[in-house]
Amino acid sequence: MQDEFLKLKFGMFIHYNMATYKGVEWVEGYADPSTFDPGGPVDTDAWADVAKAAGMKYAVLTTKHVGGFCLWDSKYTTYDVMHPDCPYKQDLVAQFVKSFTSRGLKVGLYYCWRHPGFDDGHNKGKYKVLPPECDPATHSLEEQIDFQKKQIAELIEKFPEVFYIWNDSLDPLIMPAEAATAFVRSLGPNIIACGNWWDWKMKGSPYLDVVVSETRHLGARHRDNKTTGETCWCLERKWFHSGDAIKTAQNIVEQLKQANDNNANFLLNVGPDKTGRISESSVKTLAEIGALISAEKE
């Protein structure tokens, strides 16, 4: 599976969730579901077309981020896009999966785990991460882990096209690698997964199938170890919507090549705005990236 993953080389990370509407990177507490309001259908076909034009082969969507709000119709919570107070009333994950797979792109889903580190220092209780049905204030770590496993299994059951689970904040403080690997294998024989460590000093360390890093390359030691990697970068200033692209197409192509040379895929993030649209400058830059990649192949 890892060899097949590395053949994909280039993917799109899509940070779009409640944080988009709150104008933050991390949502505190439980935002009112009515806040998630794109003003009409989100054009996920446009996302897929942009990814295809850039030469990308897969995409990963933030199904549940720190705010705990779920972009699919989950049977384990009402705190999702189908909530009575949420104006959207459409399963956005289903839209995403259909749009990208119909264009021959593979799909992965990001899921944020509630890590014990969320209660360190001054942050105790500030970031819920889990829906109200499993509020960390009233549920044990064991109950939280069980709830999260059920939601991820639900996603794979609902969307069997998914090949990749991007687990944020999942590391040995939640589950030892052996237990985490056993859980992933229970989801299906063709599912691959990463675990993004909570501790910044540990990011890039082996855990699950894919070693991941954020805004930095994995380096020569990773390449020499021949483990499967992925490095994640932002095209714009931040993960969630932050305006125009700030990196050039040439710079991204150079970063892509460096990542691939280091035995890693390159997952480039875009943050759609409150209407669900990718900024015009980012669309333009992504098209330029695709043109540069095509020219290099000729």
ROTOR-627541 format. One record per residue (C-alpha): y, x, z. Coordinates in steps of 0.25 Angstrom, whole numbers. Example, Ala and Ser with C-alpha at 12.3 -4.5 7.8 and 13.67 -1.06 7.14 Angstrom:
+-------+-------+-------+
:    yy :    xx :    zz :
+-------+-------+-------+
:   -18 :    49 :    31 :
:    -4 :    55 :    29 :
+-------+-------+-------+
end
This chain:
+-------+-------+-------+
:    yy :    xx :    zz :
+-------+-------+-------+
:     0 :     0 :     0 :
:    10 :    11 :     3 :
:     8 :    17 :   -10 :
:    11 :     4 :   -17 :
:    23 :     3 :    -8 :
:    29 :    16 :   -12 :
:    28 :    12 :   -27 :
:    38 :     2 :   -25 :
:    49 :    13 :   -22 :
:    61 :     4 :   -21 :
:    64 :    -9 :   -13 :
:    75 :   -19 :    -9 :
:    77 :   -21 :     6 :
:    85 :   -35 :     8 :
:    92 :   -37 :    21 :
:    95 :   -51 :    22 :
:    94 :   -60 :    34 :
:   103 :   -66 :    45 :
:   110 :   -52 :    47 :
:   116 :   -55 :    33 :
:   123 :   -67 :    38 :
:   127 :   -61 :    52 :
:   133 :   -48 :    45 :
:   125 :   -39 :    54 :
:   113 :   -30 :    52 :
:   106 :   -35 :    65 :
:   108 :   -50 :    69 :
:   109 :   -52 :    84 :
:   102 :   -65 :    90 :
:    99 :   -77 :    82 :
:   109 :   -80 :    71 :
:   110 :   -95 :    68 :
:   101 :   -98 :    56 :
:   112 :  -105 :    49 :
:   118 :   -91 :    47 :
:   108 :   -87 :    36 :
:   115 :   -94 :    25 :
:   116 :   -88 :    11 :
:   123 :  -101 :     6 :
:   112 :  -104 :    -4 :
:    99 :   -98 :    -9 :
:    97 :   -83 :    -8 :
:    94 :   -77 :   -22 :
:    83 :   -68 :   -19 :
:    80 :   -67 :   -34 :
:    93 :   -59 :   -35 :
:    88 :   -50 :   -24 :
:    75 :   -47 :   -32 :
:    82 :   -45 :   -45 :
:    91 :   -35 :   -39 :
:    79 :   -28 :   -33 :
:    72 :   -28 :   -46 :
:    85 :   -23 :   -53 :
:    85 :   -11 :   -43 :
:    71 :    -7 :   -46 :
:    66 :   -11 :   -33 :
:    51 :   -15 :   -31 :
:    51 :   -22 :   -18 :
:    60 :   -29 :    -8 :
:    61 :   -31 :     7 :
:    68 :   -43 :    14 :
:    73 :   -45 :    29 :
:    65 :   -57 :    32 :
:    68 :   -56 :    47 :
:    79 :   -46 :    53 :
:    84 :   -44 :    66 :
:    91 :   -58 :    67 :
:    77 :   -64 :    67 :
:    80 :   -74 :    56 :
:    69 :   -75 :    46 :
:    71 :   -77 :    31 :
:    58 :   -84 :    29 :
:    52 :   -98 :    34 :
:    45 :   -93 :    46 :
:    35 :  -102 :    54 :
:    38 :   -93 :    66 :
:    53 :   -96 :    67 :
:    64 :  -106 :    63 :
:    74 :   -94 :    63 :
:    73 :   -92 :    48 :
:    78 :   -97 :    35 :
:    72 :  -111 :    36 :
:    79 :  -113 :    50 :
:    86 :  -127 :    50 :
:   100 :  -120 :    52 :
:    98 :  -110 :    41 :
:   104 :  -115 :    28 :
:    95 :  -106 :    19 :
:    82 :  -114 :    21 :
:    74 :  -105 :    11 :
:    63 :   -94 :    14 :
:    71 :   -82 :    10 :
:    59 :   -73 :    11 :
:    51 :   -82 :     1 :
:    63 :   -81 :    -9 :
:    63 :   -66 :    -7 :
:    48 :   -64 :   -10 :
:    48 :   -73 :   -22 :
:    61 :   -67 :   -28 :
:    56 :   -53 :   -27 :
:    41 :   -55 :   -30 :
:    45 :   -63 :   -43 :
:    52 :   -50 :   -48 :
:    40 :   -41 :   -45 :
:    46 :   -35 :   -32 :
:    38 :   -33 :   -20 :
:    43 :   -40 :    -7 :
:    43 :   -35 :     8 :
:    49 :   -42 :    20 :
:    57 :   -35 :    31 :
:    54 :   -40 :    46 :
:    61 :   -36 :    58 :
:    53 :   -34 :    71 :
:    59 :   -35 :    84 :
:    58 :   -22 :    90 :
:    59 :   -19 :   105 :
:    71 :   -10 :   102 :
:    79 :   -22 :    99 :
:    81 :   -24 :   114 :
:    85 :    -9 :   116 :
:    99 :    -6 :   122 :
:   109 :   -17 :   120 :
:   102 :   -25 :   110 :
:    92 :   -33 :   119 :
:    90 :   -47 :   113 :
:   101 :   -45 :   103 :
:    92 :   -44 :    91 :
:    82 :   -55 :    91 :
:    75 :   -51 :    78 :
:    64 :   -62 :    80 :
:    67 :   -77 :    78 :
:    69 :   -86 :    90 :
:    55 :   -90 :    91 :
:    52 :   -76 :    95 :
:    65 :   -72 :   102 :
:    63 :   -59 :   109 :
:    70 :   -64 :   121 :
:    58 :   -73 :   124 :
:    46 :   -66 :   117 :
:    39 :   -53 :   120 :
:    37 :   -42 :   110 :
:    22 :   -46 :   108 :
:    27 :   -60 :   104 :
:    38 :   -54 :    95 :
:    28 :   -45 :    88 :
:    18 :   -57 :    86 :
:    30 :   -66 :    80 :
:    34 :   -55 :    71 :
:    20 :   -53 :    66 :
:    18 :   -68 :    63 :
:    31 :   -68 :    55 :
:    27 :   -56 :    47 :
:    14 :   -62 :    44 :
:    20 :   -75 :    40 :
:    29 :   -68 :    30 :
:    17 :   -61 :    24 :
:     9 :   -74 :    24 :
:    21 :   -82 :    17 :
:    24 :   -71 :     7 :
:    12 :   -63 :     3 :
:    20 :   -56 :    -8 :
:    26 :   -47 :     3 :
:    20 :   -33 :     3 :
:    29 :   -26 :    13 :
:    34 :   -29 :    28 :
:    46 :   -21 :    32 :
:    45 :   -22 :    47 :
:    58 :   -18 :    54 :
:    58 :   -13 :    68 :
:    43 :   -13 :    68 :
:    37 :     0 :    75 :
:    27 :     4 :    86 :
:    36 :    -2 :    97 :
:    32 :   -16 :    91 :
:    18 :   -12 :    86 :
:    10 :     1 :    84 :
:     8 :     5 :    70 :
:    -6 :     1 :    70 :
:    -3 :   -13 :    75 :
:     8 :   -15 :    65 :
:     0 :   -10 :    54 :
:   -12 :   -19 :    57 :
:    -2 :   -31 :    57 :
:     3 :   -27 :    43 :
:   -11 :   -26 :    38 :
:   -14 :   -40 :    44 :
:    -3 :   -45 :    35 :
:   -10 :   -42 :    22 :
:   -17 :   -30 :    15 :
:    -5 :   -27 :     6 :
:     6 :   -28 :    16 :
:    14 :   -15 :    19 :
:    24 :   -13 :    30 :
:    34 :    -4 :    36 :
:    39 :    -3 :    51 :
:    54 :     1 :    52 :
:    55 :     8 :    66 :
:    65 :     3 :    76 :
:    68 :    17 :    80 :
:    77 :    24 :    70 :
:    71 :    38 :    74 :
:    57 :    32 :    70 :
:    61 :    26 :    56 :
:    53 :    32 :    45 :
:    41 :    34 :    55 :
:    28 :    29 :    50 :
:    24 :    15 :    54 :
:    16 :     5 :    46 :
:    15 :     7 :    31 :
:    29 :    11 :    27 :
:    38 :    21 :    34 :
:    53 :    16 :    33 :
:    66 :    22 :    35 :
:    80 :    16 :    34 :
:    92 :    22 :    27 :
:    85 :    36 :    27 :
:    74 :    42 :    19 :
:    61 :    45 :    25 :
:    61 :    60 :    21 :
:    51 :    71 :    16 :
:    42 :    70 :    29 :
:    39 :    55 :    25 :
:    37 :    59 :    11 :
:    27 :    70 :    15 :
:    19 :    61 :    24 :
:    18 :    52 :    12 :
:    20 :    39 :    20 :
:    25 :    27 :    14 :
:    40 :    25 :    16 :
:    52 :    16 :    13 :
:    67 :    19 :    16 :
:    77 :     8 :    17 :
:    92 :     9 :    13 :
:   104 :     0 :    11 :
:   111 :    -2 :    -2 :
:   122 :    -8 :     5 :
:   129 :    -4 :    18 :
:   119 :   -11 :    28 :
:   106 :   -18 :    28 :
:   111 :   -32 :    28 :
:   123 :   -37 :    19 :
:   134 :   -27 :    19 :
:   141 :   -28 :     6 :
:   140 :   -19 :    -7 :
:   130 :    -8 :   -10 :
:   135 :     6 :    -5 :
:   124 :    15 :   -12 :
:   124 :    18 :   -26 :
:   112 :    16 :   -36 :
:   111 :    31 :   -38 :
:   110 :    33 :   -23 :
:    99 :    22 :   -21 :
:    91 :    28 :   -32 :
:    92 :    42 :   -26 :
:    88 :    36 :   -12 :
:    76 :    28 :   -19 :
:    71 :    41 :   -25 :
:    72 :    49 :   -12 :
:    64 :    38 :    -5 :
:    53 :    37 :   -15 :
:    52 :    52 :   -15 :
:    50 :    51 :     0 :
:    38 :    42 :    -2 :
:    47 :    29 :     2 :
:    52 :    17 :    -5 :
:    67 :    14 :    -5 :
:    71 :     0 :     1 :
:    85 :    -3 :    -2 :
:    92 :   -13 :     6 :
:   102 :   -24 :     1 :
:   108 :   -34 :    10 :
:   111 :   -48 :     3 :
:   124 :   -55 :     7 :
:   125 :   -69 :    14 :
:   122 :   -76 :     1 :
:   110 :   -67 :    -1 :
:   116 :   -59 :   -12 :
:   115 :   -44 :   -14 :
:   129 :   -38 :   -16 :
:   133 :   -36 :   -31 :
:   135 :   -21 :   -28 :
:   121 :   -20 :   -23 :
:   115 :   -28 :   -35 :
:   123 :   -18 :   -44 :
:   118 :    -6 :   -37 :
:   103 :   -11 :   -36 :
:   104 :   -13 :   -51 :
:   109 :     1 :   -53 :
:    98 :     7 :   -45 :
:    88 :    -1 :   -54 :
:    94 :     5 :   -66 :
:    94 :    19 :   -61 :
:    79 :    18 :   -57 :
:    76 :    13 :   -71 :
:    84 :    24 :   -77 :
:    76 :    34 :   -69 :
:    63 :    28 :   -74 :
:    66 :    30 :   -89 :
+-------+-------+-------+
end
